[in-house]
C-alpha cells in the first residue's frame, strides 16, 4: 500500500471491510494486472471455433472474444487508461498448470468445467454445452460406442475425453487400443490417414474438424454420446473471488444481451475465417437457457 493511501484510510478510519472497492487493497489477479498494466490470455491453436489461429496466425474465436470482453471489464474495474493484452499459447495438457502458476490469467478455449478441474482452477459462466462423441470415416460404419470394440481409437492427451474413453473401454471390456495425440489437429489427421479408426472428442470440435476437412462428406460423428452434456467455461485461478466476480459479471451481462446471441451466431451459424467453413450449429434449447440464466455450475444435470 502506498503511504498516501494508508494515511488516507487512517484519516478516514474506514474499516477495510466496508471500504468501497477502489479503496480496498487489491489482491490476486486484479493486483497483478494493476501492477503490470497487462493481462495474459491463454489461447488454443486448433479449437475451432472457440480459439484457433486465423490465416495470419492470429488467435480468433468465440471463447477468445469472450476473454477480450473480460479483459475490457477488468480495465474498467481498475480504471486503467490502457491495458496490454498479452497472448500465450496453451495446449490441453499445459492449460491448467499455466493458470495455476500465474503464467496466464484467463484460458479461452474448449475447456470442460467439471468437479475434478474445479479442484485446480475456477471457471466463469458457461459459454457452451458439448458431449463426448467420436468421428470416423463413414465407410467404416461406426456409430455406437460398442462399435469401437477392438478398434484403434485416438483422443487428445490431457482431456476429459481420453479419460472417459479409457473408463468405458475398461468397464465394457471393449479391447480398444487408445492412442494419445498432442492436439486435436494431430488426432483428426490420424483418422484421415487411417492410423486410427475413430477420434473421441467434444462433438462441437469434431464438427469443426469435419467441416474444415478436405472431404467433409467422408466422415460421420457417432449418434451415441459417450458422456452427458458438459459445460465449457473460461478458466481462471482458484480462490481469487474479486477477479472471478469481475469475470462473472462481464460474462453474465454479455450472454443475457442480444450481443451474446449474435456472438454465438457469428461463430456457429455463419462462415468463419480463414476458409469460410460453417459449423451450422444453431442455438439449442439448453444453450438458449444457459445464455439466459448464466451459471458456472460444473454439474451436467444443471443444464
N, C-alpha and C positions, 0 to 999 in steps of 0.2 A: 504494500500500500504506500502511495506517495505520502510524504509528510503532510502536505496541504490537505490531502484527502482525510488523513487521520485527524488532523486538527478540526476540520470541518465537522466530522462525525462527533468528535468530542464536544465541540462547541454546541452542536445541536442536540447532543446527548440522545441520539436516536439508537435504540437497541437494534442490532443488526437484523433481527427477525422481522421488524416492522418497517425497515428502511425500504424505500422504493427500489425497484430493480437497478436503476442506474447507480444508486449509492451503495448497493451491496458489493461485497468483494466478489469478483468473478472467479470461477473455478473451472477446472476441466477444459473441455474443448473451446468454450467461449473465451476463456482466459488466453488459451494458446493462440486462437485466431486474432484476438485483440493485440497481443504482444508481438505477433509476427506479421500481421496485416495480410495473412494468407490462409486459405482453407484448401485442403488437399482431397481431391475426389479420386477414388479408385475406380477404374473402368475396365470392362472386358473387351477383348478384341473380336470375338465372334459370337456373342449372344444376341443375335438378331431377333427382334427389333429393339431390344432393351438397351443394349450398349455394345457398339461394334464400330469398326473403322470404316469410314466412307472412302470414296475414290481418292481423296487427298491424304489418306492415312490419319484422319482426324476422328476422334470419338463423336458419335451421334447416337440418337436413340431415345426411346420412350423413358426409360429409367434415368438416362443421362440428363434429359431435360428436367425431370423431377428434381434431380440433385442440384441443378443450377438454380431452381426455384428456392430450394432450401438455403443455398448459398446467399441468394438475394435477401432472404428473410433474416439470416444471420447478420448480414451487412446492415440492414435496417435496425435490427435489435441493438447492435453495438454502436449505431450512429457513425459508421465509418464513411469517409468520403470515397474511398476506393478499397476494394478487396481483391487481392490477387487470387485467382482460382488456379491451383496447381493440379496437374493431371498425372496420375501414377497408374501404370498398367497392373492388373491383378489377374490371377487365374483362379479356378475353383479351389485349388489347393492352397494358394497363398492369401486369399481374401480375408479369412478370419485372423490369422497371425498378424497381418499388416494393419488391421483395425485395432487389434489388441495392443500392439506395441507402439501405436501412435504415428505410424508412417502415413496412413490415410485417415481422414476424418469421416468420410461418407463412402459407402460402397454402392455404386449403381451398377446393377446387372440383373441377374435372374436368380437371386438367392432366396431359397425357401426359408420362411420363418417357421422354425419348429422348436419344440420344447428343448431338444438336445442343444441346438445352436444358441438358445436363449441363456444357456449357462455360460456362454463365452462372449456373447455380443447382445446388443439391443437392436430393435427394429422399429421403424416408424410405421405409419399406417400402410396397410396392404394396397398395392397398386395392380396386382394381377392374381388370378387364380389359375392353377395348372393342375395336371395329373400326370403321373408317370405312364408312358406307353412306349411302344417300340416301332421303329421304322425298318422295313425290309423291302427287297425288290419284290414287286407284285408276282413275278413268275415263280417265286418260292412258295406262294400260297400260305403264308404265315399270318395269323390274325389273333389267335387267343394265346394266353400265357403258356398253356400246355403244349402249344405248337413248337415251343423253343426247346423241347426235350432233345438232349444230345447235341444241340447246336452250339456254334461258336458265337458268342454274344459280346459286344463291346459296350462300355459305358465310360463316362469321363471320371477320372480319379478325383477324389475329394468331394464327390456329390452325394446327395441323399439317394439318388437313383441307383448308384453302383451298390450301395449298402442294401437297398430294397431288393434288387435282383439276386444278390448273394443270399439274402434271407429266404426268398421264395425258392431258389434253387435247392437250398438245404432242406427246407420244410417239405417240399413236394418231391424231393429226390429226382430232379429232372436231369441231372448229369450234364448241365451246360458247362462249356468252357468259357469263363468270363474274363475278358481282357480289359485292362485299364488303358485309356487314351489320355494324352495330356490336355487336350481341349476338344470342343465339340466338332470343330472342322476336321481334325485328325480322325475322330471316331466315325464321322459320316463317310469320309474317304475310304475307310476300311470296308464299309458296306458297299460303297460304289465299286471298289476294285475286287470285291469278293473275298477279302481276307476275314470278314465276319458276316454272319447271316443276318444279324439284327443289331441295331443300336438302341439301347434303352435310355430314355431321357425324358425331360418335360415335353409334353405334346406340342406346346407352342414353339419350342426351339426346333423340334423335328419338322413342324410345318414350315418354318422359315428356311431350314436347310433344304427341304424338298423343293420349295418354291424357287429357291436360288440355284438349284442344280441344273446340269446340262439337259437332263431329261426328266422333268417333274412327274410325267405320267408313268414312269417306270417304277415308282415307289408307292407303297401303301403304309399307312400308320395303323397299328392294331386297334380294333374296335374295343377290345377289353383293356381297361386300365389296370396298372399294377399298384395303384395307390388311390386313396381318397383325394378330393380336390385339395390342393395345397396353396397357401398364400405366399406370395412374394412380397418382400419388403426391402426398403433401403436400409442397409445395416449401418449401425453406429456403435460407439463404445458403450460398454455396460456401465451401469452405475454413474451416469452423467445426466441427472434429471434436468438441469437447466438447458442443456443443449437439446435433449430429446423433446423438451416442451416446445422449443422453437421449431424443430423439425415437424413435430406432430401438428402444431397449429398451421404451419405453412402447407403441409400436405392435405390436411382436412379441408382447408379453405379452397385449395386447388381442385380437389376431387369433387366437392359439392357444387362447384361453379360450372357454368357452361364450358369454361375453358378446359376443365378436366375431361369432359366427354369429347371435346374437339381434339384434345391431345391424344386420347385413346384412338379416335378415328383416323387421325393423321398417320399413326404408326401401324394400325392393324387392319384398316379397310381401304387404304389408298396406296398408290405406288410409292415406294421408298428408295432412297439412294443406296448404293451408287448405280444399281442396274434396273431400277424401276419395277422390282418384284412387288406383288400384292399378296399379303397373307390371307386376305378375305376372311377375317375372323371378327364378325360384328359383336357388339357388346352382348354377352349372355345375360340371362336374368340374375344369376348370382353375382356377376361382375357389376351390373347396374346397382344392386343392393350394396355391394362393397364400396362403391363410389359415393352412394347417397348417405351411407352410415359408416364413416371411416372407423376402422378398428385395427389395432396392432396385435390382435389375438393370433396365437400360433395354432389354435385348435381348428382342424378342418371342419368339425361339426358346427362351428360358429358361422360358417358361410352357407 
